[in-house]
């Protein structure tokens, strides 16, 4: 699977364009890239928060 298709599926899975990968493929490229960067940021933020709030041994 190429990166273009993977990006479309990722955006659709996140609920953009009604969850339709064909519609997300038609999004303006700069918007799609920004949204993908934001989704990555949110995933890293959630992971960091989980790590910081882990009980100390």
N, CA, C and O atoms as CSV, one atom per row, in Angstrom:
chain,resi,resn,atom,element,x,y,z
A,1,UNK,N,N,0.857,-1.173,0.000
A,1,UNK,CA,C,0.000,0.000,0.000
A,1,UNK,C,C,0.902,1.236,0.000
A,1,UNK,O,O,1.846,1.330,0.785
A,2,UNK,N,N,0.599,2.171,-0.885
A,2,UNK,CA,C,1.428,3.371,-0.937
A,2,UNK,C,C,1.000,4.379,0.134
A,2,UNK,O,O,-0.072,4.255,0.727
A,3,UNK,N,N,1.843,5.363,0.366
A,3,UNK,CA,C,1.607,6.346,1.434
A,3,UNK,C,C,0.353,7.170,1.180
A,3,UNK,O,O,-0.341,7.547,2.125
A,4,UNK,N,N,0.057,7.453,-0.071
A,4,UNK,CA,C,-1.133,8.237,-0.424
A,4,UNK,C,C,-2.400,7.518,0.010
A,4,UNK,O,O,-3.287,8.117,0.616
A,5,UNK,N,N,-2.479,6.231,-0.305
A,5,UNK,CA,C,-3.653,5.436,0.073
A,5,UNK,C,C,-3.728,5.267,1.587
A,5,UNK,O,O,-4.811,5.352,2.165
A,6,UNK,N,N,-2.598,5.032,2.227
A,6,UNK,CA,C,-2.568,4.884,3.675
A,6,UNK,C,C,-3.030,6.157,4.370
A,6,UNK,O,O,-3.759,6.097,5.360
A,7,UNK,N,N,-2.609,7.308,3.854
A,7,UNK,CA,C,-3.035,8.586,4.425
A,7,UNK,C,C,-4.541,8.755,4.281
A,7,UNK,O,O,-5.200,9.203,5.219
A,8,UNK,N,N,-5.098,8.406,3.127
A,8,UNK,CA,C,-6.542,8.510,2.914
A,8,UNK,C,C,-7.311,7.618,3.880
A,8,UNK,O,O,-8.330,8.027,4.438
A,9,UNK,N,N,-6.826,6.415,4.070
A,9,UNK,CA,C,-7.490,5.477,4.991
A,9,UNK,C,C,-7.372,5.967,6.428
A,9,UNK,O,O,-8.330,5.872,7.195
A,10,UNK,N,N,-6.208,6.491,6.799
A,10,UNK,CA,C,-6.004,7.008,8.152
A,10,UNK,C,C,-6.951,8.164,8.443
A,10,UNK,O,O,-7.555,8.219,9.515
A,11,UNK,N,N,-7.085,9.087,7.496
A,11,UNK,CA,C,-7.992,10.215,7.677
A,11,UNK,C,C,-9.440,9.741,7.771
A,11,UNK,O,O,-10.210,10.242,8.590
A,12,UNK,N,N,-9.806,8.784,6.938
A,12,UNK,CA,C,-11.169,8.253,6.971
A,12,UNK,C,C,-11.438,7.548,8.295
A,12,UNK,O,O,-12.516,7.697,8.870
A,13,UNK,N,N,-10.469,6.783,8.781
A,13,UNK,CA,C,-10.626,6.075,10.050
A,13,UNK,C,C,-10.831,7.066,11.202
A,13,UNK,O,O,-11.546,6.776,12.161
A,14,UNK,N,N,-10.199,8.229,11.094
A,14,UNK,CA,C,-10.337,9.255,12.128
A,14,UNK,C,C,-11.665,9.995,12.014
A,14,UNK,O,O,-11.980,10.842,12.850
A,15,UNK,N,N,-12.447,9.675,10.976
A,15,UNK,CA,C,-13.775,10.250,10.851
A,15,UNK,C,C,-13.903,11.413,9.891
A,15,UNK,O,O,-14.979,11.999,9.765
A,16,UNK,N,N,-12.829,11.753,9.219
A,16,UNK,CA,C,-12.893,12.869,8.286
A,16,UNK,C,C,-13.657,12.460,7.032
A,16,UNK,O,O,-13.613,11.302,6.615
A,17,UNK,N,N,-14.347,13.411,6.444
A,17,UNK,CA,C,-15.123,13.214,5.211
A,17,UNK,C,C,-16.109,12.052,5.348
A,17,UNK,O,O,-16.310,11.275,4.415
A,18,UNK,N,N,-16.704,11.953,6.506
A,18,UNK,CA,C,-17.699,10.911,6.731
A,18,UNK,C,C,-17.120,9.511,6.759
A,18,UNK,O,O,-17.855,8.534,6.621
A,19,UNK,N,N,-15.818,9.401,6.937
A,19,UNK,CA,C,-15.173,8.093,6.987
A,19,UNK,C,C,-14.972,7.456,5.623
A,19,UNK,O,O,-14.718,6.255,5.526
A,20,UNK,N,N,-15.083,8.250,4.575
A,20,UNK,CA,C,-14.951,7.737,3.209
A,20,UNK,C,C,-13.545,8.010,2.675
A,20,UNK,O,O,-13.198,9.164,2.426
A,21,UNK,N,N,-12.729,6.966,2.494
A,21,UNK,CA,C,-11.361,7.169,2.016
A,21,UNK,C,C,-11.290,7.832,0.638
A,21,UNK,O,O,-10.334,8.550,0.345
A,22,UNK,N,N,-12.288,7.597,-0.199
A,22,UNK,CA,C,-12.284,8.231,-1.515
A,22,UNK,C,C,-12.457,9.741,-1.384
A,22,UNK,O,O,-11.870,10.504,-2.152
A,23,UNK,N,N,-13.257,10.172,-0.419
A,23,UNK,CA,C,-13.445,11.607,-0.204
A,23,UNK,C,C,-12.219,12.230,0.460
A,23,UNK,O,O,-11.839,13.355,0.133
A,24,UNK,N,N,-11.600,11.505,1.390
A,24,UNK,CA,C,-10.408,12.064,2.031
A,24,UNK,C,C,-9.280,12.211,1.016
A,24,UNK,O,O,-8.429,13.089,1.158
A,25,UNK,N,N,-9.267,11.352,-0.014
A,25,UNK,CA,C,-8.241,11.442,-1.054
A,25,UNK,C,C,-8.394,12.733,-1.860
A,25,UNK,O,O,-7.448,13.171,-2.515
A,26,UNK,N,N,-9.566,13.332,-1.814
A,26,UNK,CA,C,-9.812,14.569,-2.554
A,26,UNK,C,C,-9.570,15.825,-1.721
A,26,UNK,O,O,-9.720,16.940,-2.221
A,27,UNK,N,N,-9.193,15.651,-0.447
A,27,UNK,CA,C,-8.914,16.805,0.407
A,27,UNK,C,C,-7.709,17.573,-0.143
A,27,UNK,O,O,-6.823,16.973,-0.753
A,28,UNK,N,N,-7.667,18.887,0.066
A,28,UNK,CA,C,-6.455,19.628,-0.307
A,28,UNK,C,C,-5.238,19.037,0.415
A,28,UNK,O,O,-5.309,18.706,1.599
A,29,UNK,N,N,-4.150,18.912,-0.295
A,29,UNK,CA,C,-2.965,18.241,0.245
A,29,UNK,C,C,-2.457,18.913,1.514
A,29,UNK,O,O,-2.101,18.223,2.469
A,30,UNK,N,N,-2.416,20.247,1.544
A,30,UNK,CA,C,-1.892,20.920,2.733
A,30,UNK,C,C,-2.775,20.640,3.948
A,30,UNK,O,O,-2.257,20.493,5.055
A,31,UNK,N,N,-4.078,20.565,3.770
A,31,UNK,CA,C,-4.977,20.252,4.880
A,31,UNK,C,C,-4.776,18.814,5.347
A,31,UNK,O,O,-4.714,18.548,6.547
A,32,UNK,N,N,-4.676,17.892,4.401
A,32,UNK,CA,C,-4.484,16.486,4.764
A,32,UNK,C,C,-3.183,16.295,5.543
A,32,UNK,O,O,-3.154,15.574,6.541
A,33,UNK,N,N,-2.114,16.936,5.091
A,33,UNK,CA,C,-0.817,16.817,5.782
A,33,UNK,C,C,-0.906,17.411,7.188
A,33,UNK,O,O,-0.384,16.830,8.139
A,34,UNK,N,N,-1.557,18.553,7.321
A,34,UNK,CA,C,-1.717,19.176,8.640
A,34,UNK,C,C,-2.529,18.289,9.576
A,34,UNK,O,O,-2.184,18.143,10.748
A,35,UNK,N,N,-3.591,17.706,9.073
A,35,UNK,CA,C,-4.434,16.831,9.903
A,35,UNK,C,C,-3.652,15.596,10.319
A,35,UNK,O,O,-3.730,15.179,11.474
A,36,UNK,N,N,-2.906,15.009,9.404
A,36,UNK,CA,C,-2.095,13.838,9.755
A,36,UNK,C,C,-1.051,14.186,10.816
A,36,UNK,O,O,-0.800,13.392,11.722
A,37,UNK,N,N,-0.445,15.364,10.708
A,37,UNK,CA,C,0.524,15.801,11.720
A,37,UNK,C,C,-0.164,15.991,13.068
A,37,UNK,O,O,0.385,15.638,14.112
A,38,UNK,N,N,-1.362,16.548,13.036
A,38,UNK,CA,C,-2.113,16.742,14.278
A,38,UNK,C,C,-2.489,15.400,14.907
A,38,UNK,O,O,-2.383,15.241,16.123
A,39,UNK,N,N,-2.924,14.440,14.105
A,39,UNK,CA,C,-3.260,13.117,14.635
A,39,UNK,C,C,-2.039,12.452,15.260
A,39,UNK,O,O,-2.147,11.800,16.299
A,40,UNK,N,N,-0.880,12.616,14.630
A,40,UNK,CA,C,0.356,12.062,15.191
A,40,UNK,C,C,0.705,12.743,16.513
A,40,UNK,O,O,1.105,12.088,17.475
A,41,UNK,N,N,0.549,14.062,16.545
A,41,UNK,CA,C,0.803,14.811,17.777
A,41,UNK,C,C,-0.096,14.312,18.901
A,41,UNK,O,O,0.372,14.091,20.018
A,42,UNK,N,N,-1.396,14.130,18.610
A,42,UNK,CA,C,-2.337,13.676,19.631
A,42,UNK,C,C,-1.980,12.282,20.143
A,42,UNK,O,O,-2.101,12.014,21.339
A,43,UNK,N,N,-1.543,11.399,19.256
A,43,UNK,CA,C,-1.147,10.050,19.661
A,43,UNK,C,C,0.078,10.099,20.570
A,43,UNK,O,O,0.135,9.402,21.583
A,44,UNK,N,N,1.053,10.924,20.204
A,44,UNK,CA,C,2.257,11.064,21.031
A,44,UNK,C,C,1.920,11.717,22.367
A,44,UNK,O,O,2.484,11.341,23.395
A,45,UNK,N,N,1.017,12.681,22.367
A,45,UNK,CA,C,0.603,13.345,23.595
A,45,UNK,C,C,-0.071,12.347,24.536
A,45,UNK,O,O,0.211,12.339,25.735
A,46,UNK,N,N,-0.955,11.510,24.004
A,46,UNK,CA,C,-1.643,10.521,24.824
A,46,UNK,C,C,-0.649,9.526,25.417
A,46,UNK,O,O,-0.761,9.147,26.583
A,47,UNK,N,N,0.320,9.108,24.613
A,47,UNK,CA,C,1.336,8.176,25.088
A,47,UNK,C,C,2.185,8.814,26.193
A,47,UNK,O,O,2.495,8.167,27.194
A,48,UNK,N,N,2.554,10.070,26.009
A,48,UNK,CA,C,3.355,10.775,27.013
A,48,UNK,C,C,2.581,10.933,28.314
A,48,UNK,O,O,3.123,10.703,29.396
A,49,UNK,N,N,1.319,11.326,28.210
A,49,UNK,CA,C,0.499,11.484,29.415
A,49,UNK,C,C,0.352,10.164,30.159
A,49,UNK,O,O,0.410,10.124,31.388
A,50,UNK,N,N,0.164,9.091,29.409
A,50,UNK,CA,C,0.043,7.776,30.038
A,50,UNK,C,C,1.337,7.415,30.766
A,50,UNK,O,O,1.309,6.898,31.883
A,51,UNK,N,N,2.453,7.690,30.129
A,51,UNK,CA,C,3.750,7.383,30.734
A,51,UNK,C,C,3.997,8.234,31.981
A,51,UNK,O,O,4.487,7.731,32.993
A,52,UNK,N,N,3.660,9.518,31.908
A,52,UNK,CA,C,3.864,10.401,33.049
A,52,UNK,C,C,2.957,10.064,34.237
A,52,UNK,O,O,3.317,10.318,35.387
A,53,UNK,N,N,1.808,9.505,33.965
A,53,UNK,CA,C,0.861,9.196,35.034
A,53,UNK,C,C,0.928,7.761,35.521
A,53,UNK,O,O,0.092,7.327,36.313
A,54,UNK,N,N,1.926,7.027,35.048
A,54,UNK,CA,C,2.128,5.670,35.501
A,54,UNK,C,C,2.507,5.674,36.984
A,54,UNK,O,O,3.258,6.539,37.434
A,55,UNK,N,N,1.989,4.709,37.738
A,55,UNK,CA,C,2.412,4.634,39.137
A,55,UNK,C,C,3.925,4.376,39.224
A,55,UNK,O,O,4.490,3.601,38.452
A,56,UNK,N,N,4.534,5.029,40.157
A,56,UNK,CA,C,5.978,4.850,40.340
A,56,UNK,C,C,6.222,3.549,41.115
A,56,UNK,O,O,5.517,3.243,42.077
A,57,UNK,N,N,7.239,2.787,40.674
A,57,UNK,CA,C,7.520,1.510,41.374
A,57,UNK,C,C,8.075,1.705,42.756
A,57,UNK,O,O,8.355,0.729,43.452
